[in-house]
């Protein structure tokens, strides 16, 4: 059974560590991979300790495959060093080159966000850095999704132009650069209104995007949009979590959506980054972020820090104890809903 929001253990009895993650299906097996946060306790200085992967036949019981992209412990300047802010890995297969291609988002010391690309002959390891410090289209690239058109093999890089808008860029045949063709969406001005954490999927020929607002690890209402084409235009359908009275997407942020093989079943994979801050609700966030965000998009987190202190919680979170919220989509016409379930069994 999948039990959203509860501690999820692997087959060895350890917490699953695949945050900001994605699920890939190959040859009868599902692979769940993401950021290894086992040492990210807010005190160690470790942001991401490599990319960890798990395998499963039933989407409930996950076997640890280890670090398919290990950290670089020797070079502090490496994008894979544990102190580097390597986040949101997405891996796709390139039929043109026969290579697996992994994108990582990295926060630079100067505050800019850049992309690192790795390639490998195998999905489960052997990744080498192909390029790093890349700013696609010369833009400051934040949270993203990486998708391949199943019919054409063309790849698309869907990223947040930091604190600005969402960009959908076409990639070159080797998936290592942009072609220069792109579109922009959701021109919402400043955080927390700018959309980030895009998760793309296709159902019945329609292109869907689920996104969140920009409030860091603190959750906010998700938004679902649909289009006829990769580049839109996208029509906003609304919040897919209408049953959540807190307005926090059940205290989670969706990182990806995947289709169960052979079924009309789409599962949204979310992270509950801050399970110790469930006392915060939508109204509290609205008040705090109205105070915290200035007109130029800068953030004064002191008001949030004070609210946490009032509840006996330290401002710096222990992400090693983050949980997951996986829920299946329920569709009514074009609109998709994510209904809360204490536990549910995928029909795999």
N, C-alpha and C positions, 0 to 999 in steps of 0.2 A: 504493500500500500504506500502511496505517496501522502505524506502528512504535512501540508504547508505550514511553515512557520515553526515547526518543531525541529529539534536537533536531528540532523540526517547523518547517519553513520555508514561507513563503507563496510564491506564484508569482513574486514579485519577489526571492526568495532571502533574505528577512528572517525572523527569528523571529516566529512567530505570538504575538500578545499579546492574549489573550482569556481571562483567568484568572477563576476562580470563575464560569465561563461556562455558557451554555445554547445549544441549537440550535433554530432555528425553521424550519419548512418552509412555503414559499408558492410557488404557481404553478410547480412543477417545480424550484425552487432551495432549497438548504439555506443557512441563515444562522447562522454561529457568532459569538457576541458575548460580550464580557466585559471585565474590568478591563484597561486598558492599563498594563502594568507596565514599559515599556521604560526608564524612568528611575528605577525603584525599586531602587536599588543599595545601600540601607542607609546612604548617606552624603548623598544629595541633599536629604533632607527631603520628597521627593515620594512620596506613598503610592499614588495612582492618578491617572494623567494622562488622564482621560476614558475613555469606553467605546468600544472599537474593535470593528468588525464585519468579517467575511469571508464570501464567498459561494462556493458549490461545487455542482457537479452530481453529483459522485461521492464526496463525503465524504473525499477524500484530498488533492485539490489545491484550495487555498483562495486566492481573490483578495482582496486587501485593499481594502475599501470605505472605509477611513479611520475617523475618529472620528464616530460617529453621535450621540454626546453629548460635545461638546468640553469641556475644562476651562475654568473661569472664572478667568482669570489676574489679574483686577483686584481682585476682592473676596475678601479673605482669610476673611471670615465665610461665604462661600458654601459650600454642601455640595458644590459642584463644583470648589472650589479644589484644586490639586494636593496641598496639604498635608492636606486633609480625607481622612478614612478612608472613602471611598465604596467599598463592596464589594458583590459578588454581585448584579449587575443581573439582573432578570427582567422580560421584556416580554411582555405578552399583548394581544390585540385585544378590544375591547369592542364587541360588535355593537349594544348599546343606544345607545351614544353615537357610534359610528364613529371612536373614538379608540384609538390605541395607548397603553397605560399601562405605565410602567416604575417598578418599586420599587427603591430602593437602601437598603442598611444603612449607617448611619454611626455611628462611635464618637465621642462627644462628649468634649471636653477633661476633663470631670469623671468620665469613665469610664462614663457611661450610654450605651446604644445606642438610637438613634432611627431613624426611617424618613423618607426623602424620596420623594415621588411626582412623576413627570413625565408629561406627556401630549403627544401629537403626532398630527397628521393622517396622517403617513407613518411607516412603520417605520424608514426609513433616515435620519431626521433631523428637525430642527425641534422638538425636545422643549423644553417649557417647564415650570418648576416649578409644580406645582399645590398642594403643601403640603410643609412641611419641619418637622423637629423633632417629628414625630408619634410618640407612644407608643401603639400600638394597645391598646385596652382598658385603658389606663393602665399597660401593662406595659413592661418593659425588653426590647426586641425585638432579638435577635441574628440569627444565620444563618437563612435562610428559603428557602422555595420559594413560587412564585405560580402557581396552576393554575386553569384554567377547565373546568368540566364541559361536555364536548362536546355533550351532549343538552339541558341546561337553560340553559347560558350563565352559570350562577352561578359566581362566583369564590371561591377559598379562599386564605387567607393562612396558610401553615404555617411557624411560626417558633419558634425557641428562646427561651423566657423565660429570660433570661440566668442561667446557673448554677443552673437550677431544674428545668425540664421543657419538653416540647414542647407547643405550642398550635396547634390548627387552628381558625381563625376564618373565619366567613362574611363576605363583603363586600357592601356596598350595590350597587345596580344600576349606579352610575357607577364602581365599584371604588375609590373615594376614601376609604372609611371602613368600619369594621366594623358589622355589624348588631346586635351584642351576643350573637349565638349563637356559642358556641365549645365546644370540648372540650379536655381536657388528657390528656397521655400520657407514659409513661416517667418516672415520678417517681423519679429515681435519686439524689437528694440533692445531692452536690457534684461539681465537676470532680475528676478527669477522667471520672467516670462519667456525667455528664449528656450526653444525646445532642444533637448539633448538626448543621449542614450537611444538613438534610433534603432528600431528592430523591424526589419522588412520581411514580408512573406507574400506569397502569391496564392490566391484561392479563386477558383473559377475564372481565371483570366484577369482578375482584379489585383492591383498592387496595393498592399496595405503597409502603413507605417504606424507603429506605436511609439510614442515619445514621452519623455517626462520634462518637467520644468527644471531650471538650473538652480538647485538648492544644495549642492554638495551631496554628502551622505544622507541628508535629511530628506525623507520622502515627500512627495506631493502628488496631486491628481494626474494620472496618465491621460493621454489624448490619442484617439485613434483616427486615422485619416485614410482615404481610399482614392485611387486614381486608375485610369484606363491604361496608363503607360508608365514606364520607369520614371520619366521626367515630369509626370503629372499633366495638368495641374491637380493637386490633391485637395479633396473636399474633406473638411473636418467633420467627423461623425459624432464626436463627443467622448466623454469619459467611459471607458469600458468597465469601470468598477462602480456601477451605480449603487450597489448594495453595501458600499463601505461608508458608514456614517462619519468616519474620521477624515475623509478626503485625502487619504495618504496612500492610495493604491494598496490597501491592506498592509501599510507600513513596509512597502517594498518598492523596488525599481526594476522594471523589466529590462533584461539585458539582451534577450534573443527570443525568437519564436521558431519552432521547428514543426514540421509535419510528420506524423507517425506514418511509417511506410505502409502503403496499400490502403489507407483509411482517410476519410475526410475528418481528420482530427488534428488540430493545431494546438500545441502546448506553449504557453508563455512561461519562460524561465526567469524568475525574479530573484533578486537578492534582498534580504532583510538585513541591511547593513548595521542597523542600530537596534537590536532586540531589547536592549536595556533602556530604551527611550520611548517605549510605547505610551508613556503618559502624555506625549506631545500629540496633538491632534491638528486638524486643518485650521481651526480658528486660532490656535496658538501660533502655528507657523505663519499665518497671514499677518498677525500682529508683529511677530519677531522679524520677519523678513521685510516688512514695510519699514521697520526701524533700521534693519541691518544694511539694506541695499540703498546706495545713494543714486543720484540721477545719472552718474556716469558709469554705473555698473560695478563700482567698487563695493566691498563688503566689510562691514564692521561687525565681526562675530562676537563682540563683547556682550551684546544683549542676549545672544543665544547662550553664551557661556554662563551668564548670570542665571538664566532660567534653569540650566542644567544643575548648577550649584544649589539652587533652591530645592531641587529634588534629590540632592545627594549624589549626583552623577558627575564624574569628571568630564570636562569639555573634550579632551582628546579621547576618541573612542578606541575600544579594543576590537578591532575588526577580525581578529582570529576567532571570535565567537559569533560572527555573522551567520545567519541562517538563510534558508531558501524558501521562496513561495512559488511553487509550480502549480499552475491552474490551466484547465482545458478551456478553449474558446467555445462559447455557445453562440451560434449565429441566428439572427432574426433578420431576414433580408440581407442587406449589405452589412448591417451593424453587427459587430462582435462584442460579446460580453464575457467577462471573467467573474464568475460567481464564486463566492467563498465556499469551500468545502473543508471540513475538519480532516477528512481523509478520503481518498478516492483511488480506484484501481484502473490503470490504463488497460484497455482491451488489446494487449499485445500477445 
